[in-house]
Amino acid sequence: MTDTLQLIASNLPFILKGSLVTLRLVFSALGLGFILGLFLAVGQVYAPKPFPRIISLYVWFFRGIPNLVLLFLFYFGLFPLLGLDFTPLMIAIIAFGLRSSAYQSQIFRGCIRSLGSGQMMAARSLGMTNIQAIKSIILPQALRIAIPGWSNEYPILLTDSAVSYAIGVMEILTRGSLTVSRTYQPMPIYLTCAVIFILLNYGGMKILHHVENRVRIPGFGNTEM
């Protein structure tokens, strides 16, 4: 038992450095997915034809491909074909961000539609353009409603980030695997990686739940956690 604890303690700093890479990957992909997903959602609801159909095709494509396959397509195919010399981390951020945008767009789209068409009509009757109404009336409400569903993207991206080891991203699992190859002690090392993932998941969700409570629309939905 003492030897196991010493093994974990001696290798923990190396593995913990991977948590910083994991968090950078997760939050960067989450931010990219948020920006793209918001535009995609607005386009699906308000853009003229054929844009909603094109956006639906985009969503169908990125939701239908496993993360690992998408990483390989980008790392071995698209980026070399375009002559782009991106780091594995940047490629993983882009791949996960695009895939996350497909899921986030559907969360935002559902929240926008839940507001109904009356608010847009009321804004137009006050002399607002569609863009002004979307920016000032629709999105502030829809984003607040979307937080419970949107927050689920964090643990999904966090767990999915582990597959980025396949293209050499030095995240938690990659560093854990390198440690195992050096120590030949897989169980304590992988259990340590699992605990780190659990702590990151728990901490991130607590923060998001706090944000959800702060921005909740009074009288909309369940008021209890």
C-alpha positions in Angstrom: 0.0 0.0 0.0 2.8 2.4 0.9 4.6 1.6 -2.4 1.4 2.3 -4.3 1.0 5.7 -2.6 4.6 6.6 -3.2 4.1 5.6 -6.9 1.1 7.9 -7.2 2.7 10.7 -5.4 5.9 10.7 -7.5 4.0 10.7 -10.7 1.0 12.9 -9.8 2.7 16.2 -10.8 3.4 14.9 -14.3 -0.2 13.7 -14.7 -1.7 16.8 -13.2 0.1 18.9 -15.9 -2.2 17.0 -18.3 -5.3 18.4 -16.5 -4.3 21.9 -17.6 -4.1 20.7 -21.2 -7.5 18.9 -20.8 -9.1 22.0 -19.4 -7.7 24.1 -22.2 -9.1 21.7 -24.8 -12.5 21.5 -23.1 -13.0 25.2 -22.6 -11.7 26.2 -26.0 -13.9 23.6 -27.7 -16.8 24.6 -25.6 -16.3 28.3 -26.5 -15.9 27.5 -30.2 -19.0 25.3 -30.1 -21.0 28.1 -28.3 -20.2 30.8 -30.9 -20.8 28.5 -33.9 -23.8 26.8 -32.3 -25.5 30.1 -31.6 -25.2 31.3 -35.2 -26.4 27.9 -36.4 -29.4 28.0 -34.1 -30.4 31.5 -35.2 -29.9 30.5 -38.8 -32.1 27.4 -38.5 -35.0 29.4 -37.0 -34.8 32.7 -38.8 -32.7 32.4 -41.9 -34.4 32.1 -45.3 -34.3 29.0 -47.4 -32.1 27.1 -48.2 -29.9 28.0 -45.2 -31.9 25.9 -42.6 -31.5 22.8 -44.7 -27.7 23.4 -45.1 -27.4 23.9 -41.4 -29.4 20.7 -40.8 -26.9 18.8 -43.0 -24.0 20.3 -41.0 -25.6 19.2 -37.8 -26.4 15.7 -39.2 -22.8 15.3 -40.3 -21.0 16.2 -37.1 -23.4 14.4 -34.8 -23.1 11.3 -36.9 -19.3 10.8 -36.7 -17.6 9.4 -33.6 -15.0 11.7 -32.0 -12.1 9.4 -32.7 -13.0 9.1 -36.4 -13.4 12.9 -36.7 -10.0 13.4 -35.1 -8.4 11.0 -37.6 -10.1 12.7 -40.5 -8.8 16.1 -39.4 -5.4 15.0 -38.3 -4.5 12.6 -41.1 -6.7 14.0 -43.9 -8.2 17.5 -43.9 -5.4 19.5 -42.3 -2.5 17.9 -44.2 -4.5 18.2 -47.4 -4.9 21.9 -46.9 -1.2 22.3 -46.0 -2.0 23.5 -42.4 0.6 22.8 -39.8 -1.5 22.8 -36.6 -0.5 21.2 -33.4 -2.5 18.1 -32.2 -4.1 20.2 -29.5 -5.4 22.8 -32.0 -6.7 20.1 -34.3 -8.5 18.5 -31.3 -10.0 21.8 -30.3 -11.3 22.5 -33.8 -12.7 18.9 -34.2 -14.4 18.9 -30.8 -15.6 22.4 -31.2 -17.2 21.8 -34.5 -18.9 18.6 -33.2 -20.0 20.4 -30.0 -21.5 23.3 -32.1 -23.8 20.8 -33.8 -25.2 19.7 -30.4 -25.2 23.2 -28.9 -27.1 24.5 -31.9 -30.0 22.2 -31.2 -30.1 23.2 -27.5 -30.2 26.9 -28.5 -32.7 26.2 -31.3 -35.1 24.5 -28.9 -34.9 27.4 -26.5 -35.5 30.0 -29.1 -38.5 28.1 -30.4 -39.8 27.8 -26.8 -40.2 31.6 -26.6 -42.8 31.5 -29.4 -43.3 33.9 -32.3 -45.2 36.5 -30.3 -42.1 38.2 -28.9 -40.6 38.6 -32.4 -43.9 40.0 -33.6 -44.0 42.4 -30.7 -40.5 43.6 -31.3 -41.2 44.2 -35.0 -44.3 46.2 -34.1 -42.1 48.5 -32.0 -40.0 49.2 -35.1 -37.1 46.8 -34.4 -35.4 44.9 -37.3 -35.1 41.1 -37.1 -31.5 41.4 -36.1 -32.2 43.9 -33.3 -35.1 41.8 -32.0 -32.9 38.6 -32.0 -30.0 40.4 -30.3 -32.0 42.4 -27.7 -35.1 40.3 -27.1 -34.8 36.7 -28.2 -31.2 35.7 -27.3 -31.0 37.2 -23.8 -34.0 35.0 -22.8 -33.0 31.9 -24.8 -29.5 31.8 -23.4 -30.7 31.9 -19.9 -33.2 29.1 -20.6 -30.5 27.1 -22.3 -28.0 26.9 -19.4 -29.3 23.6 -17.9 -29.1 21.8 -21.2 -26.0 23.6 -22.4 -24.1 22.8 -19.2 -24.3 19.1 -20.1 -21.8 19.8 -22.8 -19.1 20.4 -20.3 -19.0 16.8 -18.9 -19.5 15.4 -22.3 -16.5 17.3 -23.7 -14.5 16.5 -20.6 -14.9 12.7 -21.0 -14.6 12.9 -24.8 -11.3 14.7 -24.5 -9.6 11.5 -23.4 -9.7 10.1 -27.0 -7.4 12.9 -28.1 -4.6 10.8 -26.8 -4.8 9.0 -30.2 -3.3 12.0 -32.0 -0.7 12.8 -29.3 -2.4 15.5 -27.3 -0.6 15.5 -23.9 -3.7 15.5 -21.8 -4.5 13.4 -18.7 -4.9 10.0 -20.3 -1.8 10.4 -22.5 0.4 11.3 -19.5 -1.2 8.4 -17.6 -0.4 6.0 -20.4 3.2 7.2 -20.6 3.5 6.7 -16.8 2.2 3.2 -17.1 4.6 2.4 -19.9 7.4 3.5 -17.6 6.2 2.0 -14.3 4.3 -1.1 -15.4 1.6 -0.2 -12.8 -1.6 0.4 -14.8 -4.2 0.1 -12.0 -3.1 2.8 -9.6 -2.1 5.2 -12.4 -5.4 4.8 -14.3 -7.4 5.1 -11.0 -5.5 8.4 -10.4 -6.6 9.6 -13.9 -10.2 8.6 -13.1 -10.2 10.5 -9.9 -8.8 13.6 -11.6 -11.6 13.4 -14.3 -14.2 13.0 -11.6 -12.9 16.0 -9.6 -12.8 18.2 -12.8 -16.3 17.0 -13.7 -17.7 17.7 -10.2 -16.0 21.1 -9.9 -17.1 22.3 -13.3 -20.7 21.2 -12.8 -20.9 23.0 -9.4 -19.8 26.2 -11.1 -22.3 25.9 -13.9 -25.1 25.1 -11.4 -24.2 28.3 -9.6 -24.3 30.3 -12.8 -27.7 28.7 -13.6 -29.2 29.7 -10.3 -27.9 33.3 -10.7 -29.4 33.9 -14.2 -32.6 31.8 -13.8 -35.7 33.5 -15.2 -38.1 33.9 -12.3 -41.2 31.8 -12.8 -39.8 29.9 -15.8 -39.5 26.1 -15.2 -38.6 24.4 -12.0 -37.1 26.7 -9.3 -35.4 23.9 -7.4 -32.2 22.2 -8.1 
